[in-house]
């Protein structure tokens, strides 16, 4: 594709050199540059693409998009822009011929619930006999093909390539988790959404966004900028029970909107029965009443069911198909996932924020016949302010909390645990243990559990690794729990 065509949607400040030349592909990492590529110099958290322009030239880059012209002249065409991340998204969409125009694209943003809601929507669409792809935290999948997800929402070039592959594979719908990082870094610019969902908002990623105002502002951009430049009459689906979102709904641009909540909204709960066997609920919807029975565990999953139901209605899917889709989904990897035969009950979950941990513990504490034991930690190189909050919540709601390592990354795991302990001690110095080794912590929790106790192992969910230093080591909470159960059985 010609460079002149690629940059027609970009607000170029100026260009130097010939722009009527053929571009073979687009690169934003210097080590991926091939002969004939357009290299986009992106400023990252650790590296700045502008420092690798000379290297990209030697590898055969045919042209560059930059935020500043190099001081040392390079005889290669250059296009100067104010924001190279935004330009990368725009030219990537152009390069792949705007694949999201050929499908119905559903975006889900919010602090918690994105993954479960995406699985529920996928199941509903499949029950409606639609071809559907999913781009999210656990993996990127379509028609039986799965790719591991390095990040929730891919970089814009990779995202557009995925959408192109799904569209050319005749996908009719794609469900996408949209992270706050992706919104702040312009990764979804150039995506044409039909539906946007806002699940909830609570403190998260403040190491990146710095404060809640900036975090909320990043999320708002999805509805105020991305969704408004999409297709005709897109839908905004909002959790009206969240106080921040209730106010935000008043700020929505002219979009078709539908709300959901426990006791209010167009889709709401009439009655519910929550147990360790699942959820039975009757919903009130704009199309009538809907009775649902699901094996998904946890009262907070009601909100994910409400969100998915509202999306299904916005897409014109019948209540019966919505019911069948929700009831047909029995397992979500690492999301309140059961391990063993229920004696004791062992659940593995991804809850890794104070809000998610509190909602999860509150929801299952009333379901435990006897004690509730929780195993949790906090990730390194991430928001430190949440650590004492997590400690406080864990000890407040569990009968016994075991504080351990999560993914310490480059931080000292003992210092992370010390910060968690500050909050734990505020509640009780006697209701928690510290076991830094995560395998030992899981073994201890299960060895202590009686047949009617409930053990919740949280923070890593579906992850099959643990990041210690710069290494990603094999580790799966579910497998460790299975091993601990086997060992407990041998000792019995």
N, C-alpha and C positions, 0 to 999 in steps of 0.2 A: 504494500500500500504506500502511496506517496506521502512524504512528510507533510506537504502542503495540505493534504486532505486530513491527515491525522490531527493537525493542530488547529483546524478551523473552529473547534469548540473551545479552544483555550484562549484565555485573555493574555496574549503575548505582549510584553512590553516592547520588545524589539527582537529582530532576528539578524544573524550574521551568516553570510554564505548562502549557498544554493539550497532552496527548500523544495524544489521540484525534483526530488530524488527518491528512489524506491527504498523503503524500509522493510527488512525481512522479518524482524521481530522486535520486541521491547524488553529491555532489561533494567532492573533497578538495583541489582547487586553486581559489583564489578567482576566477581569470579564466575558469574553466569554469562557474561558478555560473549557473543558470537559474531562472526563476520557479518556485517550488514545490519547490525542492531542499532536501534535508537536507545541511548542510555539516558535514563532520567536520574539526575543527581538528587537523592532524597536525604534530608537530614534526619538521622535516627537517634535513638537514645544513647547508643554507644559509638556509632560511626557516622561520619558525614560523607555522603556520596561525592561531594565536590572535591574531596581529597584523593579520589580514585579516578579522576578524569583521564590523567595521563596513562594509567594502567588500562583503562577501558579503550583508549585510542590504540594502544599497542595490540589489543586483542581484536581490533577490527571494527569498533563502533563507528557507524557512518554519520551519526548526528547526535546532538546532546540537547536535553532540556535542563536548564540550570536556573538557580536563583541569583547567581552572580557570575559574571564573565571572568574566567581565570586571568590572573595577572600575567602569566606566561602565555603568549599567543599560541593557539593550536589551530592548525589549518583544517578544521572540521566544522561544518555548519552547526550553529548554536541558536537556540531559542530561549530568550530570557523571560521568566515568568515570576510572579510574586510568590506563588506557592506551588512548589514542584509536586507535593503530595496530591493536591487537587488536580494538577495537570496530568499526573500519572493516571488517576482515576478516569479522567475525561478521555484521554487518548486510548486507554485500554478498552473502554466501552466502544469507542469508535473503531478500534482495530478489530474487535470481535463482532462488529456490526450490531451493537446494542442487543445482545441476546435476551435480556429481560423483557424486551418488548414482545417477544414471541411466547412468553409464558405468563402465568399468573404468579406473582411473587408476593409472599407473605413474610413480613419482617416482625420479629419479636424482640423487644428491648425491655429492660427492667433489671433490678438487682438480682432477684431470685425467681425461679420458676420457668426460665426460658427453655431449658432442655426438656423438661417434662411436658410442657405445653407443646413444644415442637413435635414430640413423639405422638401426643394425642391427636394433633391436627393431621399428621401423616397417616395415622391409623384411620381417621375419619375419611380422608381423601381416598385412601386405598379401598375402603369399604364402598365408596362411591364409584369405584372402578376408574379412578384417575391415576395417571402415571405421575409419580411425585418424587422429587429429590429433596434432600435435607442437607443443610450446611450448618454445623453447630459444634458445640463443645466436645462431644464424644467422637464424632467422625463426620466425614462428608460422604453421602451415600446416594446411589441411584441405581435402580434395576439390578439389585444384587451385588453391585460393585461398591466396595467401601475403601476410603482412604483415611489414614490416621489424621486427626486434627491437631496441628501444631499450635494453633490459636483458634479462638472461637470464630471470629470473622476474618477470613484471609485478607492479605494485602490486595489492593484493588486489581492489579493485573491478574493475580492468581484467582481472584474471585470471578472476574469476567471470563477467564478461561474455563472455570468450572461451570459457570452458567451457560457458556457456549456449548460445552460438551453435553450438558443435560438437555439443552434446547435442541441440539442436532440429534440427540437420542430420543427426541419426541416427548420430552417431559412436558406435562401440561401445567404442573404446579411445582414451585420450589418454596420450601419453608426454610427461613434463615434466621438464626440467632444474630442479633445486631448488638455488639458490645459498645460500651461508652468509648473505649479506645478507638474502635473503628470509626465512630462518628466524629470524634475529635481529630482523627488523622485522615479524614476524607476517604476512607476505604470504600464506602458505599455510594459515593458520588457517582452519578451515571447509572445507578440502578433504578429501575422503574417499578415501584411497588404498587400493588393493588390493595393491600391491607397492612396496617401497622398496629401492633399490639403493645401496650404499656402495662406490664404486670404489676409493678410496685417500685418503691424507691426507699432505700435505707443506706446508711454509710457503707461504702466499699470503694476500693481503688483510690483512697485519698492520698496515698503515696504518690500517685500520678496526678490526680486532679487538684490536690491541695486542700480543697474544702467542698462542702456539700453544694454550695451555690454553683461552682464550676462543674461539678459532677452532674447536677440536675440540668445545667445549661447544655451539656453535651448530649444528654438524653433528649432534651426538648428539640434539638436540631433535627432529629429524625422526623418529627411531625411538622415542624415549622419551616423546614427547608427541603428535606429529601422527599417526603411524601407529597408535598404540594407541587413539586415539579414532575410528578409521575404521570400516570395515565389518568384518564377522565374519571372523576368521582371516586377516588380511593376511599377506603374505610379507615377510621381511627377507632380502635377498640381499647377502652380504658377501664381499669379497676377503680371504681368510684369509692370503694371503701378506704383506699389509701388517702389520707388527708391532703398530701401534697398533690396527688393526681386529681383530687376533687376540685382543687383550685385551678390546676393546670387546664382542666377541661374548658374552663371559661376563656382561656387564652388560645384555644385551638383556632387555626385558620379555617376558612370555609370548606370543611370536609364533611362527608357523611360520617356520623359518629354513633357508636353504640356503647353502652356501659354495662358493667356487670359488678356484682357484689353479693355479700351474704344476705343482706336484708333489703338492699336497694339496687336500682339499676334495671335495665330492660331484661336482663337475665339474672335471676337471683334464686336463693334456696328457700323452698317451702318447708321441707323437713329433711332430717339427716340422721343416719345411724352409722357411727364410726367405730370399728373394732380392728383387732389384729388380723381379721379375715378380710378386711377391706372396707368399702364405703357403699352404703345404700342411701340414695338421695332422690328427692323429687324437686325438680327445678321448675320455676315459672319462666317462660320465655315469650317473646313476641309472637311465636307460632302456636303457643299452648303449653300444657304441662309436659314434662319429660322425666320419666323415671329411669334411673341409672343404677346398676349394681356393678361394682368394679373391685378387683382384688388389690388395687393400689391402696397403700396404707398411709395414714396421716391426715389429720383434719385440714392441713394447709393444702393438700392435694385437691380439696374441693375448689380452691381458687383456680388451679390449673385446669380443672374440668370445666369450670365456668368460662374461663378464657377461651378454651378450645371450642366449647359449644357456641359461644358468641361468634367466633370466626366462622364456624360452619354455617350458621344462619346467614351471616353477611355474604357468604359465597353461594347462597341459594340451595344448600343441602338440606334434605328433609330431616325432621327430628328422629325418625326411625333409623336412618343411616347414621346420624350422629351418635345415637345410642349404641348401635352395633359397633361402630368404630371405637368408642371409648371402652365398651365392655370387652372388646377383642384384644385390647392391649393389657397383657398380664405382667410385663416386666420391663423396667427401664434400667439399663446398666448403672449401678452405683447410686440409684435414687431409691431410698428406702427398700433396698434389695435384701431379701431374706436369705440367710445362710443356715443350713441344717433343717432339722425336723420340728423346730419350735419348742425344744426342751433342753436348754433354755431358748428363748426367742433371741435371735441375733439379726440385727439389721445394719447394713452398710449404707451410708448416705454421704452426699457431697457437701452438706451444709458447712460453710467455711466463713460465714459472716456472723456477727452478733445477732442480727435479726433472724437469719435462717436457723441458727442454732437454737435460739430461744423458742421460735415457733415450732421447731421439730420436737424439742424436749417437752414443751408444754402439751403438745398434741399427743405424744405417746405416753407421757407419764400416767395419764388417767387410764391408759390401756394396759399397763403393766399390772399383773396380778400381785406381784410382790415388789422386789426392788428394781430400780432403774439404774443401770451402770453405764456411764458414758466414757468413751476413749476419744480424746481430741488433742489437737495442738494448733499451732499457727505457722503459716508459711514464712520463710525468710525472704529478705529483700522486698518486702511488701509493707503495707500500712501497719505501722507499729502501734498506733493509737487504739486499734481494736483488740489488742492482746489482753490487757486487764479486763476489758468488757467480756471477752469470751470466757476468761477464768471465772469471773463473777457469775455469769449465766450458767456455766457448767455445774458449779457447786450449788447454786441456788435451786436448780430444777432437778438434778439427779440425786439419788441417794448416795452414790459414790462416783466421783469423777477421777479418772486417771489421765493425768496430763503427760503428754509425750511429744515426740517430734512429728512434724508434718513433712514439708519439704524445706529443710533449713537453708538450702542453697548456699550462698557464701557467708551467711551469718553463723555465729556460734550458737548451736542449738540450746546450750545451757542458759545463755543469756535470753533467748526467746522465752524459754520456760520460766525464767525468773520474772519476766514481765507479765506472763500469764498468771503466775502465782500472786502477784500483787492484788489482782481482783479476786482471786479465789480466797485469799486470807480474809478479805473483808466480810465474807459470808460465814466461813467456818474453817479453822485450821485443821479440823479433824475429819472432814468429809472428802478429802482428796488424797491421792497418792501421786508421786512424781516418778515416772519410769521413762527416762529419755529414749531408750531403744524401743522403737514402735512395735517390733515383733514381740518383745518381752511384755510390753504393755497389753497387747491383744491377748497373749497367752494368760496373763494374770487376770484380766477381766473375765475371761471365759472360765478359768479354773475356779474363780470365786463365785461364779453365778450358780444359783440353785435352779432346779427344774422349772420354777415359775417366775424366774427373774427375766428381765429384758436387758440385753446388751446392745448399745448403739455405738458403732464405730464410725466416726464422722470426720469430714474434712477432705478426704481424697476420693471417695466414691469410686468412679469407674477407672481411675488412674491405675496403671499396672507398673508403676515405677515410683521411686523416691529420689528426689534431687538432693544430693549431698555434695557441697562444694560445686564443682563444675560437672560432676558425674551424674548421669541418670541411671540409677541401679534398678534392676528388676525387683518389684515389690507390689503386691496386690492384696489389699485388706481382705478381700473375699477369700482368697486362697489361704492367707494366714489364719483367718477365722476357721476355715475348714480343717487345717492342720491342728489347730488348738483343740477343736472339738474331738478329733480323732485321738489326740493325746489324752484328753479328759476321759474318753471312753475306755482307753486302755488301762487307765489308772483305777477306773471304777470297779 
